[in-house]
């Protein structure tokens, strides 16, 4: 298991090479470090990251990161909104040349194994430091309807989609077995009914009809099993946890906070 931002997760998407969707022209980079202590692994990862971006800029640099924090107050109709603004800027002068690179570490995770820390850091990078704002990736292990609809079409598909390969094979194979059982039992029932119509012996007719009834019962059991497996498969795809995925709040949804008469109000605003 990986530990990220103080919590334990399964492997995060960006560690496996699936990056968040970039916003406003920024891109994401991953740096890694391996050491016997977490602090040393972090130093190695940061050094590797800086070496990479400076090399791509065509210079060799010693970085100095400037973190400016400020509070912005907006007053409107006796309502005061407080917004914290954090700008991450890096400016380095080499032989009279100024290289501007804006970056921020937005996520970090590590794995402790055999006495060593394997660390990954996710950076948001831009060559334009103006109006730089970090987008911290958020994760969820819930997939909801997008997985349930797939399992409603093909049993197990939603589980495969969520990264639950074992459960996907289980639902797919058991549903195939149940449906095959329905077909087989119905074939046997129909065959015994046909044979009962091809003879005039009452005892033989009775025997074939009895067998047909037994196969009909088995068919109905198989139908019940198929329906139960199908329903379980859809519910599992909808409710159970899957692999971690990115969970961005849509751009037209905004969280708001305001203060009025010593009371704080929180809400969600939608842009249409």
C-alpha positions as CSV (number, residue, x, y, z in Angstrom):
1,X,0.0,0.0,0.0
2,X,1.0,3.6,-0.6
3,X,0.9,6.4,1.9
4,X,-0.1,9.7,0.5
5,X,-0.7,13.0,2.3
6,X,-0.9,11.2,5.6
7,X,-3.5,8.6,4.4
8,X,-3.1,5.1,3.1
9,X,-4.4,4.5,-0.5
10,X,-4.0,2.0,-3.2
11,X,-1.6,3.0,-6.0
12,X,-2.6,6.5,-7.1
13,X,-3.3,7.1,-10.9
14,X,-0.4,9.5,-11.4
15,X,2.1,7.0,-9.9
16,X,1.1,4.6,-12.7
17,X,1.5,7.3,-15.4
18,X,-2.1,8.5,-15.6
19,X,-2.0,12.3,-14.9
20,X,-4.7,14.7,-14.0
21,X,-6.2,16.7,-16.8
22,X,-4.0,19.8,-17.0
23,X,-5.7,23.2,-16.5
24,X,-4.8,26.7,-17.9
25,X,-1.7,25.5,-19.8
26,X,0.1,23.9,-16.9
27,X,1.5,20.4,-17.0
28,X,2.3,17.7,-14.5
29,X,5.7,16.1,-13.8
30,X,6.6,13.2,-11.5
31,X,9.9,13.0,-9.6
32,X,11.0,10.0,-7.5
33,X,13.5,9.2,-4.8
34,X,14.7,6.1,-3.0
35,X,16.5,6.2,0.4
36,X,16.6,4.7,3.8
37,X,14.8,7.7,5.3
38,X,11.8,9.6,4.1
39,X,13.5,13.0,4.4
40,X,16.4,11.8,2.2
41,X,14.1,10.3,-0.4
42,X,12.3,13.7,-0.5
43,X,15.6,15.5,-1.1
44,X,16.5,13.2,-3.9
45,X,13.1,13.5,-5.6
46,X,13.3,17.3,-5.4
47,X,16.9,17.3,-6.7
48,X,15.9,15.1,-9.6
49,X,12.9,17.3,-10.4
50,X,14.9,20.5,-10.4
51,X,17.7,19.0,-12.5
52,X,15.2,17.9,-15.1
53,X,13.4,21.2,-15.5
54,X,16.6,23.2,-15.5
55,X,18.1,21.0,-18.1
56,X,15.0,21.4,-20.3
57,X,15.4,25.2,-19.8
58,X,19.0,25.0,-21.0
59,X,20.6,26.1,-17.8
60,X,22.1,24.6,-14.7
61,X,20.5,26.2,-11.7
62,X,20.5,26.4,-7.9
63,X,16.8,26.9,-7.1
64,X,15.3,29.5,-4.8
65,X,11.6,29.1,-4.3
66,X,9.5,32.1,-3.3
67,X,6.3,31.4,-1.6
68,X,4.0,34.4,-1.3
69,X,0.9,34.1,0.9
70,X,-1.7,36.8,1.1
71,X,-5.3,37.2,2.1
72,X,-7.8,39.0,-0.1
73,X,-10.9,40.6,1.4
74,X,-13.9,41.4,-0.7
75,X,-16.8,43.3,0.9
76,X,-20.2,43.4,-0.7
77,X,-23.5,44.2,0.9
78,X,-22.2,43.7,4.4
79,X,-20.8,40.3,3.4
80,X,-17.1,39.6,3.7
81,X,-15.5,36.8,1.7
82,X,-12.0,35.7,2.8
83,X,-9.9,34.0,0.1
84,X,-6.4,32.7,0.7
85,X,-4.2,33.2,-2.3
86,X,-0.9,31.3,-2.6
87,X,1.5,31.9,-5.4
88,X,4.4,29.6,-6.1
89,X,7.2,31.3,-8.1
90,X,10.7,30.3,-8.9
91,X,13.1,32.9,-10.4
92,X,16.8,32.2,-11.0
93,X,19.4,34.5,-12.6
94,X,22.2,32.7,-14.5
95,X,24.9,34.8,-16.2
96,X,22.5,37.7,-16.6
97,X,19.8,35.5,-17.9
98,X,16.5,35.2,-16.0
99,X,14.8,31.9,-16.1
100,X,11.2,31.9,-14.8
101,X,9.7,28.6,-13.9
102,X,6.6,28.3,-11.7
103,X,5.9,25.0,-10.0
104,X,4.3,23.5,-7.0
105,X,4.3,20.1,-5.4
106,X,0.6,19.0,-5.4
107,X,0.8,15.4,-4.3
108,X,3.2,13.0,-2.7
109,X,3.2,9.3,-1.8
110,X,5.7,6.7,-0.7
111,X,6.0,3.0,-0.1
112,X,8.1,1.6,2.7
113,X,9.6,-1.8,1.8
114,X,12.6,-3.7,3.0
115,X,13.8,-0.8,5.1
116,X,13.7,1.8,2.3
117,X,11.4,4.5,1.2
118,X,10.3,4.6,-2.5
119,X,8.9,8.1,-2.9
120,X,7.0,9.8,-5.7
121,X,6.2,13.5,-5.9
122,X,3.7,15.1,-8.4
123,X,4.5,18.7,-9.5
124,X,2.5,21.2,-11.4
125,X,4.8,23.2,-13.7
126,X,4.5,26.2,-15.9
127,X,6.9,28.5,-17.7
128,X,4.5,31.4,-17.0
129,X,4.6,32.4,-13.3
130,X,1.8,35.0,-13.7
131,X,-1.6,34.1,-12.1
132,X,-0.2,30.7,-11.2
133,X,-2.6,28.7,-9.2
134,X,-2.1,25.1,-8.1
135,X,-4.8,22.5,-8.7
136,X,-4.5,19.8,-6.1
137,X,-5.7,16.5,-7.5
138,X,-8.4,14.8,-5.4
139,X,-9.1,11.0,-5.5
140,X,-12.0,8.8,-5.0
141,X,-12.5,5.0,-5.0
142,X,-16.2,5.3,-5.8
143,X,-17.3,4.9,-9.4
144,X,-21.1,5.0,-9.1
145,X,-23.3,4.8,-12.2
146,X,-20.4,4.7,-14.7
147,X,-19.5,1.2,-13.5
148,X,-23.0,0.1,-12.7
149,X,-24.2,0.8,-16.3
150,X,-21.4,-1.3,-17.7
151,X,-22.2,-4.2,-15.4
152,X,-25.9,-3.8,-16.4
153,X,-24.8,-4.4,-20.1
154,X,-22.3,-7.2,-19.5
155,X,-21.9,-8.7,-16.0
156,X,-18.4,-8.1,-14.7
157,X,-17.7,-5.3,-17.0
158,X,-18.1,-2.6,-14.3
159,X,-15.8,-4.5,-12.0
160,X,-13.1,-4.7,-14.7
161,X,-13.6,-1.0,-15.3
162,X,-13.0,-0.3,-11.6
163,X,-9.9,-2.4,-11.5
164,X,-11.5,-5.3,-9.6
165,X,-10.4,-8.0,-12.0
166,X,-11.1,-11.0,-9.7
167,X,-14.6,-9.9,-9.0
168,X,-15.1,-9.2,-12.7
169,X,-14.1,-12.7,-13.7
170,X,-16.3,-14.1,-10.9
171,X,-19.5,-12.3,-12.0
172,X,-18.9,-13.0,-15.7
173,X,-18.1,-16.7,-15.3
174,X,-21.0,-17.4,-12.8
175,X,-23.5,-15.6,-15.0
176,X,-22.3,-17.6,-18.0
177,X,-22.7,-20.8,-16.0
178,X,-26.2,-19.8,-14.8
179,X,-27.4,-18.9,-18.3
180,X,-25.8,-22.0,-19.8
181,X,-27.7,-24.0,-17.1
182,X,-31.0,-22.4,-18.1
183,X,-30.4,-23.3,-21.8
184,X,-29.4,-26.8,-21.0
185,X,-32.3,-27.5,-18.6
186,X,-34.8,-26.0,-21.0
187,X,-33.4,-28.2,-23.8
188,X,-33.7,-31.3,-21.6
189,X,-37.3,-30.3,-20.6
190,X,-38.3,-29.8,-24.2
191,X,-36.7,-33.1,-25.3
192,X,-38.6,-35.1,-22.6
193,X,-41.9,-33.4,-23.5
194,X,-41.3,-34.2,-27.2
195,X,-40.6,-37.8,-26.4
196,X,-43.8,-38.0,-24.3
197,X,-45.8,-37.0,-27.3
198,X,-44.2,-39.7,-29.5
199,X,-45.5,-42.7,-27.5
200,X,-48.9,-44.1,-26.6
201,X,-47.7,-45.9,-23.5
202,X,-49.2,-44.2,-20.5
203,X,-46.4,-45.3,-18.2
204,X,-43.7,-44.0,-20.6
205,X,-45.6,-40.8,-21.0
206,X,-45.8,-40.4,-17.3
207,X,-42.0,-41.0,-17.0
208,X,-41.1,-38.5,-19.6
209,X,-43.5,-35.9,-18.1
210,X,-42.0,-36.4,-14.7
211,X,-38.5,-35.9,-16.1
212,X,-39.7,-32.8,-17.9
213,X,-41.0,-31.4,-14.6
214,X,-37.7,-32.1,-12.9
215,X,-35.8,-30.3,-15.7
216,X,-38.3,-27.4,-15.5
217,X,-37.6,-27.0,-11.7
218,X,-33.8,-27.1,-12.4
219,X,-34.3,-24.4,-15.1
220,X,-36.3,-22.2,-12.7
221,X,-33.5,-22.5,-10.1
222,X,-31.0,-21.6,-12.8
223,X,-33.1,-18.6,-13.8
224,X,-33.3,-17.5,-10.1
225,X,-29.5,-17.8,-9.8
226,X,-28.9,-15.8,-13.0
227,X,-31.2,-13.0,-11.9
228,X,-29.6,-13.0,-8.4
229,X,-26.0,-12.9,-9.8
230,X,-27.0,-10.2,-12.3
231,X,-28.5,-8.0,-9.6
232,X,-25.6,-8.6,-7.2
233,X,-23.2,-7.7,-10.0
234,X,-24.9,-4.4,-10.7
235,X,-25.1,-3.4,-7.0
236,X,-21.5,-4.3,-6.5
237,X,-20.4,-2.2,-9.4
238,X,-22.4,0.7,-8.0
239,X,-21.6,0.5,-4.3
240,X,-18.2,-1.2,-3.8
241,X,-14.9,0.6,-3.9
242,X,-12.6,0.4,-6.9
243,X,-9.2,1.6,-7.9
244,X,-8.4,5.3,-7.2
245,X,-9.4,7.8,-9.8
246,X,-9.4,11.5,-10.1
247,X,-12.4,13.3,-8.6
248,X,-12.4,16.9,-9.9
249,X,-15.2,19.3,-9.0
250,X,-16.7,20.5,-12.3
251,X,-15.6,24.0,-13.4
252,X,-19.1,25.3,-13.2
253,X,-19.4,24.4,-9.5
254,X,-18.0,26.7,-6.9
255,X,-17.8,26.2,-3.1
256,X,-18.6,29.5,-1.3
257,X,-18.1,30.8,2.3
258,X,-19.3,34.0,3.7
259,X,-19.8,35.8,7.1
260,X,-22.7,37.9,8.1
261,X,-23.6,39.1,11.6
262,X,-21.0,36.8,13.2
263,X,-22.5,33.8,11.4
264,X,-20.7,31.8,8.8
265,X,-22.5,30.5,5.7
266,X,-21.3,27.8,3.3
267,X,-22.8,26.7,0.1
268,X,-22.4,25.6,-3.5
269,X,-22.9,27.8,-6.5
270,X,-23.7,26.6,-10.0
271,X,-22.9,28.5,-13.2
272,X,-25.3,27.9,-16.2
